[in-house]
Amino acid sequence: MSETLVDRYDALLIDLDGTVYRGKEAVPGAAEEIAKARAKGLGIRFVTNNASRSPQAVADHLVELGFDTSIDEVSTSAQAGAAMLAERLPARTEVLVLGTKALEAEVLKRGLIPVNEAEGAKAVLQGLSMDLGWRELAEAAVAIRNGALWVACNVDATLPTERGLLPGNGSLVAALKTATDSEPLVAGKPATPLLEQAAKELGANRPLVIGDRLDTDILGAVNAGMDSLLVLTGVSTEQEAQALPEDQRPTYVGADLSVLHRLP
């Protein structure tokens, strides 16, 4: 039997928006292609920079769209960010959390204590929240200037919505950079912790990163030393990929996820 693309790998690390769904609609055929890869024994992990939703909420949304998945197949930048802090801080350290209740929950799961004031906080974990305001950013600025370890779940400058591009977590991270003259550690793509954590949890030796954005998904794979597949169902184009330096291009480019089960 001829080798197909998935036969070269033992796991798929798959982006969400633009790759398996677009807004409230699944990308046609995506659920079926992922199910076929799972049936071949590949580990599946949906890997998202979104830190505002819990892994369960992400899994529930995928199930609603027709994907046969569970919370065990979801990795978020909130999880990766909390894990980065837990590796560097003693248990029960107070962490000032800029983000949603879902982000606070990940901090608690790691044995750390979420707080909302700078006093006593030894770290700041920043993820997107639609309710984040000046007072919360001010508390974080004080904590960071006092030496708190700062981790950003992601630095996506924009958030795609039905109204167009709105400010993403990276825009709010930029405000704190300006206010503190500091740089955060970053958990999400194109930094490597999220991808590396997902691969480690799967026990994967040959993961393939799949996504629709060159600046996050594909660059993240490059930074992590992993092969990548750019699908043309979202943001980036094949022409944009070809315009990159050779060492920053995706390993493969495909119209959609059906390329996984074809000859490479």
Phi, psi and chi 1 to 4 in degrees:
 res  aa     phi    psi   chi1   chi2   chi3   chi4
   1 MET       -  137.7 -176.9  178.6  -67.2      -
   2 SER   -69.4  144.4  -61.0      -      -      -
   3 GLU   -74.1  134.7  179.1 -172.9   60.2      -
   4 THR  -106.2  174.7   61.9      -      -      -
   5 LEU   -59.3  -43.3 -175.0   55.0      -      -
   6 VAL   -66.1  -22.3  -69.0      -      -      -
   7 ASP   -66.5  -13.9  -65.7  -37.9      -      -
   8 ARG   -86.9   -7.4  -62.9 -178.8  173.4 -176.8
   9 TYR  -132.1  161.5  -59.6   96.7      -      -
  10 ASP  -112.8   -1.7   59.8   -0.5      -      -
  11 ALA  -159.3  152.6      -      -      -      -
  12 LEU  -118.9  124.8  -56.2 -180.0      -      -
  13 LEU  -105.3  104.8  -51.8 -177.0      -      -
  14 ILE  -112.0  125.4  -49.1  167.3      -      -
  15 ASP   -67.7  165.1  176.3   56.4      -      -
  16 LEU  -103.4  -83.9  -68.7  178.0      -      -
  17 ASP   -64.7  124.9 -159.3    6.3      -      -
  18 GLY    92.5  -13.4      -      -      -      -
  19 THR  -112.5  -51.1  -58.0      -      -      -
  20 VAL  -110.3  -21.7  -59.0      -      -      -
  21 TYR  -147.0  161.2   59.4   68.7      -      -
  22 ARG  -125.2  104.3  -70.3 -174.8  -71.9 -105.0
  23 GLY    64.0 -116.8      -      -      -      -
  24 LYS  -100.8   11.7  -62.4 -180.0 -179.9  179.2
  25 GLU  -126.1  136.6  -64.3 -176.1   -3.9      -
  26 ALA   -70.4  144.7      -      -      -      -
  27 VAL   -65.9  128.0  171.0      -      -      -
  28 PRO   -52.8  128.9  -27.3   35.6      -      -
  29 GLY    83.9   -9.8      -      -      -      -
  30 ALA   -62.7  -45.4      -      -      -      -
  31 ALA   -60.9  -41.4      -      -      -      -
  32 GLU   -67.7  -40.9  -68.2   78.5    8.0      -
  33 GLU   -66.9  -39.0  -61.0  -60.7  -25.3      -
  34 ILE   -69.1  -38.8  -67.3  169.6      -      -
  35 ALA   -62.1  -37.9      -      -      -      -
  36 LYS   -66.7  -38.6  -75.0 -166.8  -72.8 -174.7
  37 ALA   -65.9  -41.2      -      -      -      -
  38 ARG   -62.5  -40.5 -172.3 -173.9  -68.2  107.8
  39 ALA   -64.7  -25.0      -      -      -      -
  40 LYS   -81.6   -2.0  -77.6 -167.8  168.0 -172.1
  41 GLY    97.8    4.8      -      -      -      -
  42 LEU   -74.5  141.6  -85.6   75.8      -      -
  43 GLY   -71.2  140.5      -      -      -      -
  44 ILE  -119.4  131.1  -57.6  -64.6      -      -
  45 ARG  -141.4  122.0 -168.0   57.5   60.6   99.5
  46 PHE   -84.9  118.4  -64.4   99.7      -      -
  47 VAL  -116.0  114.7 -179.1      -      -      -
  48 THR  -127.0  140.9  175.6      -      -      -
  49 ASN   -75.1  -12.8  -92.8    5.4      -      -
  50 ASN   -65.9  117.8 -171.2  -34.3      -      -
  51 ALA  -104.5    3.7      -      -      -      -
  52 SER   -89.9  -19.9   63.9      -      -      -
  53 ARG  -110.8  148.0  -66.2 -165.6  -64.2  171.2
  54 SER   -73.0  158.1   69.3      -      -      -
  55 PRO   -56.1  -36.3  -27.3   35.8      -      -
  56 GLN   -65.6  -40.8 -173.7   63.1   63.5      -
  57 ALA   -64.4  -38.5      -      -      -      -
  58 VAL   -63.6  -47.0  172.8      -      -      -
  59 ALA   -62.3  -42.5      -      -      -      -
  60 ASP   -61.3  -40.5  -70.0  -15.2      -      -
  61 HIS   -64.3  -41.5 -179.1   53.6      -      -
  62 LEU   -63.4  -41.7  -74.2  166.2      -      -
  63 VAL   -62.6  -40.9  169.5      -      -      -
  64 GLU   -59.1  -31.0  -71.0  172.8    1.6      -
  65 LEU   -89.7    2.5  -66.3  178.4      -      -
  66 GLY   102.6    9.0      -      -      -      -
  67 PHE   -91.5  132.0  -66.4   84.1      -      -
  68 ASP   -86.7   89.6 -178.9   15.3      -      -
  69 THR  -143.3 -179.4 -170.9      -      -      -
  70 SER  -150.9  174.8   68.4      -      -      -
  71 ILE   -58.8  -28.0 -171.6  173.7      -      -
  72 ASP   -66.4  -16.5  -65.2  -25.8      -      -
  73 GLU  -101.4   14.0  -70.1 -171.8  -23.5      -
  74 VAL  -114.9  131.1  174.2      -      -      -
  75 SER  -126.8  127.0  -70.4      -      -      -
  76 THR  -116.2  161.4   72.2      -      -      -
  77 SER   -69.0  -21.9   66.1      -      -      -
  78 ALA   -65.2  -44.8      -      -      -      -
  79 GLN   -61.5  -44.6  -68.7  172.8  -56.0      -
  80 ALA   -65.7  -40.0      -      -      -      -
  81 GLY   -65.1  -44.0      -      -      -      -
  82 ALA   -64.2  -38.0      -      -      -      -
  83 ALA   -64.5  -39.2      -      -      -      -
  84 MET   -59.9  -41.3  -70.3  175.9   69.4      -
  85 LEU   -67.7  -42.9  -69.8  179.9      -      -
  86 ALA   -62.7  -29.6      -      -      -      -
  87 GLU   -72.2  -20.0  -69.2  168.5   -4.1      -
  88 ARG  -112.6  -10.8  -66.8  165.6  169.5   80.2
  89 LEU  -126.2  150.5  -59.7  170.9      -      -
  90 PRO   -67.2  156.7  -16.1   28.6      -      -
  91 ALA   -56.8  146.1      -      -      -      -
  92 ARG    68.7   17.1  -59.1 -165.1   61.3   77.5
  93 THR   -67.9  140.7  -63.5      -      -      -
  94 GLU   -80.1  130.1  -68.2 -172.9   -7.7      -
  95 VAL  -122.8  122.0  177.3      -      -      -
  96 LEU   -76.4  117.9 -162.0  163.8      -      -
  97 VAL  -103.8  122.0  176.6      -      -      -
  98 LEU  -103.6  102.6  -61.5 -179.5      -      -
  99 GLY   163.2 -161.1      -      -      -      -
 100 THR   -90.3  175.5   64.1      -      -      -
 101 LYS   -61.3  -30.9  -65.8  -64.9 -176.8 -176.5
 102 ALA   -62.8  -38.0      -      -      -      -
 103 LEU   -70.2  -41.3 -175.7   56.0      -      -
 104 GLU   -58.1  -39.9  -70.7 -175.8    4.4      -
 105 ALA   -62.5  -37.6      -      -      -      -
 106 GLU   -67.5  -35.0  -65.7  -57.7  -31.8      -
 107 VAL   -64.7  -43.9  169.4      -      -      -
 108 LEU   -62.7  -40.5  -80.3  169.1      -      -
 109 LYS   -60.8  -27.1  -73.1  177.6 -173.5  176.1
 110 ARG   -90.8    7.7  -66.6  -72.5  178.8  170.0
 111 GLY    81.4   16.5      -      -      -      -
 112 LEU  -106.3  164.7  -55.9  170.4      -      -
 113 ILE  -111.9  113.1  -52.7  -60.2      -      -
 114 PRO   -74.4  135.0   23.9  -29.9      -      -
 115 VAL  -133.7  170.1  -61.3      -      -      -
 116 ASN  -124.5   14.1   55.0   21.5      -      -
 117 GLU  -128.0  152.7  -66.0 -178.5   -9.2      -
 118 ALA   -69.6  -35.3      -      -      -      -
 119 GLU   -59.8  120.2 -174.4  176.4   -1.7      -
 120 GLY    88.9  -13.3      -      -      -      -
 121 ALA   -75.2  128.6      -      -      -      -
 122 LYS  -100.0   -5.2  -58.9  -59.6 -178.3 -175.0
 123 ALA  -154.3  158.7      -      -      -      -
 124 VAL  -126.5  128.5  173.2      -      -      -
 125 LEU  -117.2  121.4 -178.9   60.0      -      -
 126 GLN  -117.0  121.1 -175.8  172.1    6.4      -
 127 GLY  -135.2  165.5      -      -      -      -
 128 LEU   -71.0  133.8 -176.5   64.0      -      -
 129 SER  -138.4  135.3  167.4      -      -      -
 130 MET   -69.4  -14.6  -52.7  -59.5 -178.1      -
 131 ASP  -101.5    4.0  -60.3  -41.7      -      -
 132 LEU   -69.2  133.1 -165.6   65.6      -      -
 133 GLY  -131.1 -172.4      -      -      -      -
 134 TRP   -60.6  -41.8 -178.5   89.9      -      -
 135 ARG   -61.6  -40.5  -66.4 -174.9 -175.2  -80.4
 136 GLU   -67.4  -42.3  -69.1   83.6    3.8      -
 137 LEU   -64.1  -36.2  -69.8  170.5      -      -
 138 ALA   -64.8  -43.0      -      -      -      -
 139 GLU   -61.0  -42.0  -70.4  -63.2  -42.1      -
 140 ALA   -64.7  -40.3      -      -      -      -
 141 ALA   -60.8  -42.1      -      -      -      -
 142 VAL   -63.0  -45.2  170.3      -      -      -
 143 ALA   -62.2  -44.9      -      -      -      -
 144 ILE   -64.8  -42.7  -67.3  165.4      -      -
 145 ARG   -66.7  -22.3  -75.9 -165.9  172.9  -86.5
 146 ASN   -87.0    4.5  -74.7  -18.9      -      -
 147 GLY   102.2    8.4      -      -      -      -
 148 ALA   -65.5  141.5      -      -      -      -
 149 LEU   -68.2  130.4  173.7   64.1      -      -
 150 TRP  -116.1  122.2 -179.9   21.7      -      -
 151 VAL  -123.5  127.3  172.1      -      -      -
 152 ALA  -100.2  130.7      -      -      -      -
 153 CYS   -62.7  -37.9  -68.6      -      -      -
 154 ASN  -159.7  167.3   67.8   73.9      -      -
 155 VAL  -124.9   34.8  -71.2      -      -      -
 156 ASP   -65.0  118.1  -63.4    3.1      -      -
 157 ALA   -67.6  -31.9      -      -      -      -
 158 THR  -128.1  160.0   58.0      -      -      -
 159 LEU  -122.7  114.4  177.3   70.5      -      -
 160 PRO   -69.5  131.1  -15.2   29.3      -      -
 161 THR  -138.5  174.4   74.4      -      -      -
 162 GLU   -66.7  -15.1   62.8  -84.1    5.9      -
 163 ARG   -95.0   -0.7  -61.9  177.4   63.4 -165.2
 164 GLY   113.0 -164.2      -      -      -      -
 165 LEU   -82.7  124.9  -65.3  177.4      -      -
 166 LEU  -115.2  167.0  -58.6 -178.5      -      -
 167 PRO   -59.0  130.0  -24.8   35.0      -      -
 168 GLY   -99.7 -176.1      -      -      -      -
 169 ASN   -59.2  -35.5 -166.1   50.9      -      -
 170 GLY   -61.4  -31.2      -      -      -      -
 171 SER   -67.3  -37.0  -66.3      -      -      -
 172 LEU   -77.9  -32.8  -61.2  173.6      -      -
 173 VAL   -61.3  -40.3  168.1      -      -      -
 174 ALA   -61.8  -35.6      -      -      -      -
 175 ALA   -62.9  -42.4      -      -      -      -
 176 LEU   -70.7  -34.3  -83.5 -177.6      -      -
 177 LYS   -58.1  -46.0  -73.7 -177.0 -177.5 -179.2
 178 THR   -63.9  -39.7  -59.2      -      -      -
 179 ALA   -76.6  -21.4      -      -      -      -
 180 THR  -118.9   -9.9   63.1      -      -      -
 181 ASP    55.6   36.6  -65.2  -41.6      -      -
 182 SER  -126.6  163.2  -59.7      -      -      -
 183 GLU  -122.4  134.2  -71.8  -76.2  -22.9      -
 184 PRO   -84.9  159.4   33.9  -36.5      -      -
 185 LEU   -72.8  149.6  -59.9  175.7      -      -
 186 VAL  -123.2  133.6 -179.8      -      -      -
 187 ALA   -93.0  -41.0      -      -      -      -
 188 GLY   -84.9  171.5      -      -      -      -
 189 LYS   -60.4  138.9  -57.6  169.6  -73.2 -175.5
 190 PRO   -89.4    4.8   33.8  -37.6      -      -
 191 ALA   -67.6  167.2      -      -      -      -
 192 THR   -96.5  -19.3   62.4      -      -      -
 193 PRO   -55.8  -42.8  -31.2   38.5      -      -
 194 LEU   -61.4  -48.0  174.9   57.6      -      -
 195 LEU   -66.3  -42.6  -66.4  173.2      -      -
 196 GLU   -65.7  -40.0  -69.9  172.5  -15.6      -
 197 GLN   -64.9  -43.3 -179.5 -179.9  -43.1      -
 198 ALA   -62.2  -44.6      -      -      -      -
 199 ALA   -63.9  -40.9      -      -      -      -
 200 LYS   -63.8  -43.3 -179.1  178.9  178.5 -179.2
 201 GLU   -64.4  -29.8  -70.0  175.1   -4.5      -
 202 LEU   -83.0  -12.9  -73.7  170.3      -      -
 203 GLY    67.6   30.9      -      -      -      -
 204 ALA   -84.3  134.9      -      -      -      -
 205 ASN  -101.5  -24.8  -64.1  -48.1      -      -
 206 ARG  -134.3   67.9  -58.0 -176.6  -44.4  -80.4
 207 PRO   -79.3  151.3   30.5  -34.7      -      -
 208 LEU  -116.8  122.8  176.9   67.9      -      -
 209 VAL   -88.4  130.6  177.4      -      -      -
 210 ILE  -123.3  130.2  -55.1  173.7      -      -
 211 GLY  -164.6  176.5      -      -      -      -
 212 ASP  -111.2   -2.3   71.0  -59.6      -      -
 213 ARG  -119.1  128.6  -67.0 -173.7   67.4  123.7
 214 LEU   -69.8  -35.2  -67.4  166.4      -      -
 215 ASP   -80.3  -14.9   58.7  -15.8      -      -
 216 THR  -119.8  -65.6   54.4      -      -      -
 217 ASP   -63.1  -53.6  -51.9  -45.6      -      -
 218 ILE   -73.8  -43.0  -55.4  -52.9      -      -
 219 LEU   -63.6  -35.8 -177.4   55.7      -      -
 220 GLY   -60.8  -42.7      -      -      -      -
 221 ALA   -63.2  -43.5      -      -      -      -
 222 VAL   -58.5  -46.9  170.0      -      -      -
 223 ASN   -63.8  -32.5  -69.7  -22.2      -      -
 224 ALA   -88.2   -2.4      -      -      -      -
 225 GLY    71.3   31.0      -      -      -      -
 226 MET  -112.0  149.9  -60.7  175.5 -176.9      -
 227 ASP   -69.3  157.8  -75.1    0.5      -      -
 228 SER  -143.5  155.1   61.8      -      -      -
 229 LEU  -126.4  120.0  165.5   63.4      -      -
 230 LEU   -91.1  121.0  174.5   70.9      -      -
 231 VAL  -100.4  144.4  -70.5      -      -      -
 232 LEU   -96.8   39.1  -54.1  177.5      -      -
 233 THR  -105.2    4.8   49.7      -      -      -
 234 GLY  -135.6 -112.8      -      -      -      -
 235 VAL   -91.1  -54.7  173.5      -      -      -
 236 SER   -84.9  156.2  -62.5      -      -      -
 237 THR  -113.6  163.6   67.2      -      -      -
 238 GLU   -64.0  -36.5 -173.9  169.2   11.5      -
 239 GLN   -63.3  -39.4  -69.3   74.5   21.1      -
 240 GLU   -66.0  -36.9  -70.9  169.9  -20.6      -
 241 ALA   -65.1  -43.4      -      -      -      -
 242 GLN   -68.0  -23.3  -69.7  -58.8  -42.2      -
 243 ALA   -79.2  -11.5      -      -      -      -
 244 LEU   -76.8  157.2  -70.2  171.7      -      -
 245 PRO   -56.2  147.1  -23.3   32.4      -      -
 246 GLU   -55.4  -37.3 -171.0  170.6   -6.2      -
 247 ASP   -77.0   -1.3   61.7   -5.8      -      -
 248 GLN  -112.9    1.4  -65.5 -179.3   27.1      -
 249 ARG   -80.5  155.9  -65.1  174.5 -169.1  167.7
 250 PRO   -65.8  152.7   23.5  -33.0      -      -
 251 THR   -66.0  -37.9  -45.6      -      -      -
 252 TYR  -136.3  155.4  -47.3   99.1      -      -
 253 VAL  -129.8  132.6  177.5      -      -      -
 254 GLY  -140.6  153.8      -      -      -      -
 255 ALA   -61.2  -38.7      -      -      -      -
 256 ASP  -161.3 -169.2   51.9   37.7      -      -
 257 LEU   -71.5   -9.8  -69.4  175.1      -      -
 258 SER   -64.1  -20.1   65.1      -      -      -
 259 VAL   -63.1  -20.9   71.6      -      -      -
 260 LEU   -59.6  -31.0  -69.8  170.5      -      -
 261 HIS  -110.0   28.8  -58.4  -76.6      -      -
 262 ARG  -120.3  171.2  -63.2  176.2 -175.1  167.8
 263 LEU   -68.5  131.5  -65.2  174.2      -      -
 264 PRO   -69.3      -   23.8  -30.4      -      -
